[in-house]
């Protein structure tokens, strides 16, 4: 896709992610950005809050979009902003402007990310046309457009093309991501996933759980570092920013019924404050089915 409106969004989001990688360490070193500004829609304060760095990051993205002349609606877990004009915008951006605020406010230098997807409006439909993410601590920039997914090492400029795994079933090589960094999530996850955990322990003891997922799970799935992301009671604002990576990588994100049936997840902007009772994003449909089968067997 090459048109001025899209090019403006591409340029702005690239500039934002690169600057975010520089600003977050600076704010950390200066002791800024940890102040709590308020709650996050649809979540308890014990689960998540908006901190100063969240607001700073979202404002920074808005500044880049305004300077580029982009005409977009900006949807984050903290606000909705109309940028660049009135009336329906041709593009919508879903973003987690700073993924990792719970860690940052506690002084933990782990899993600090910015993640976003650009959607094109065509009639009444929304189609993901680009995604970007920056892994701030590892200093890697992810981009997805069309079917191309790349990772750039910010310190050297080296760019590599990456693809998701094609694993069809659980194995000793499997790495399953989740978010288990708070008591409420680990209790729910381990209770619901008893059958999956028993199988992993018995048959695939070398398989691993990556316990610090979220919006950042989707670039890692697109790169093939992990094979699935499994969550219960998952906020939509943790899903929507990463969906452009699923589109480019050809992997699916599913809402799963209590008996294990898979239904493709649908981005619905008006439902952004809601949750998905059971979510599986997996590199292949076969692996998603295998995980769902094992969870329901427990």
N, C-alpha and C positions, 0 to 999 in steps of 0.2 A: 504494500500500500504506500503510495506517495501522493500526498496532498498537503497543502500548507497547514490545515487544521491539525492533521495527525502529526506532521513533522514538529509542530510547536509542542504538542504533548510529549513526543518522544524526547525532544531536546530538553524540555523542562524537567522531566522525571529523571533523565540521566544526570543532569546537573545537580538536582536535589540529592540523589543517592550518593554521589561523589562528595558533595559538601557535608552531608550527614556523617560520613565516615571520618571527617576531620573534626567536626564540631563536638561530637559526643565525647571523645577522649579529652578535649579541651575543657568542656563543662565538668567532667568528672574530676579533672585535676584542680579546677577552681572551686570545687565543692558546690556547684550549682545544679539545679534541675531536679532535686529530690523532694521538693516541697509538694504536698498533696493539695490539689486544686478542687477535687470533688469526686463524686462517684462516676462509674461507667454504667450507661444505660443497660438494664437487664442483668446486672451483676451486683452481688453484695460487696460491701466495702472490704470484707475479709478476703474476698477473692481477687478483686482488682480495683484500682482507683486511677484517676488521671493525675499525673504528676507534672511538674513544670517542664520536664524534658518532652513529655508527650505534646504539650501545647507548643513548645518551641519547634518541635519537628514538623508539626502540622502547619504552623505559620511559615516555616521555611519552604515547605512544598508549595504553599499558596504564593509566596513571593516569586518562586521560580516560574510558576504557571502564569502569573500576571506579567512578568517581564517578557515571557515568550509570546504573549498574545494568545495563549490557548483559551479555548472556549469550552469549559467543562463543568460538570457537577462533581464535587469532591465529597465522597462518603468515607468517613472513618468511624472507628468505634467511639469517638468522642463528639463528632459534630457532622453536620452537612453544610457544605458551603457552595455557593454559586459563584463561579469565577469567569469573567470575560464577557459578560453580556446578560441580556434578559431573554426570556423565552426558553424553549427547549434547547439544550446544548447537544451538539453532535456526538460528544464523548462524555463518559462517566468514568471516574477513577475510584476504585475501592482500595483503601490503603490501611495498613497498620503503620502509622507514621514512625513509631518507635516500638518495636516488639521486644520486650524484655524489661519493661518499666519496674516490675516487681523485683527483679534482680538489681537493677540500677539503684533503686531507692534503699536497698539493703546493703549496698556496697559490693555486690558480687559481680565481677567482670566476666560474665558468661552469657552467651546467646543474646547479644545485642544486635538487632536487625532493623532494617526498614524494608517493608514488603508492599508491593502494589500491583494492581492490574488495571489496564486501560481497556474500556469497553466502548464499542461503537454502537450508536443507536441507528437501527435501520427499521423504519416503520415503528412498530411496537416492540421489536426485539432488541436484545442487547447481546452483542457478540464480543468475546475477549479477543483483542487484536495485539496485545503486547503485555508483557509483565517484566518487572524489574525487582531486584532485591539486593541489599548490601549486607554482607556479614562483616560487621564493624570490627570485631576483635581479630578475625582472621584476615581482614582486609581483602575480601573477594567480592567482586561485582557480578551478579547474575543478570542475564537478559534472555528473554524469550520472545520470539516474533515469528509468525508463520509456524514452521516446524523446526526452526533453528533455536538451539539453546546453547548459550556460551557462558563461560566463567572467565573473568579477567582478574589477574593478580594486580591489585592497585599499585603495589610497590615497584613492579617491573614492567607493567603494561602487557605482559604475556596473556594471550587469549586462547582458550581451549574450547573446542566443541564437546558437548556432553550429551548423553542420552539416558533415559531410565533403564533400569534392569528389565529383563523379560522373564523373571522368575515366575513359574506357574503354580508353585505350591510351597508350603513351609518346608524349610530344610535347615541344616546346620549353618548355612551361610546367611540365613535370614536376619535382618535387623528391622525390628518393628518399633516405630516411634509412637510416643504418647506424651501427654503432659501429666506428670506425677509429682509436681513440685509443691503441692499443697495437700493437707490432710484430706479434704473433701474429695479431691480428684483421685488420690491413690486408693482411698477406701472404696470408692465406687468402681474404679477400674479393676482392682484386684478381685473384688466380689463378682463382678459381671464376667470377667475373663478367666474364671477358675479353670474351665475346660481347656482353654488355649494354653494357659500356663502349665497345667499338668502335662499336656502333650509335649510342650517345649522341653520341660524338665526331663521327661521320660525318653522321648525319641530324638530330640534335637538339642542336647545340652549345650552345644556350642553356639546356638542362636542367641541373640541379644536383644534387650529392650533399650531404646534410647529414650530417656525419661524427661527430656526437656524440649518437647515439640511445641507446636502452635502454628502461627502463620508462617514461621520459618521452615516448617516441615515440607512445604511444597517445592521450593528450590532444591532441597536435598533429595526428594523423590525424583525430581526431574534430572538430577545429576547421577542417580543410581547409587547414592551413598546409603540410603535406606530403601526398604522394599514396600512398606506400608505405614500408614498413620491411622491408628485406631483410637477413637475417643467416644465417651458417653457424655451426654448433656453438653455438647460442644457449642459455644456461642458462634453464631453465623459470622460475626465480625472477625473471628479467627480463621474462617474458611475463605471468605470472599476475596481478600487481598491476594491470595495465592493461586486463584483459579486459572489465571493466564498461563501458569507453568503446566498445569494439568492439560490444558488445551494444546499447547505446543508439544508437550511430551507424549500426547496420545494416551495418557492414563486417566482413569475415571475416578470420580468422587461419588460415594454412594451414601444415601440414607438407608439404613438397614432396619427392617421390621423385627419385632421380637422373635419371630421364628426363623430369621436369617435371610429373608428375601431382600434382594438388592434393587434399589430404585435410584436412578441417577439424580444426584443433587442438582437443584435448580437455583440459580442466583435470582433472588426476588428482593429488590431494594427496599420495598416497603416492609419487609420482615427482618430487617437487619438486626433488631434488638432481640430476636428470638433465638432459640437453641435447637439443635438436632439431637434427639434422644440417643441415637447410635450412629456414628459416622465411621466409614472405612474409606480411606483413599489408598489405592494400591497400584503398583506398577502394571499389573495385569488383572483382568476380570477373574481369571482362574484363581489367582492368589487371593483376591477378595472373597471369592466363594469358599475357598479352603479355610480362611480365617473365620468367616461367618459360621461355617459348619462346626468348627472346633469350639467357638464361643457358645453356640446353642447346645452343644453336647454336654456342657457342664451344668 
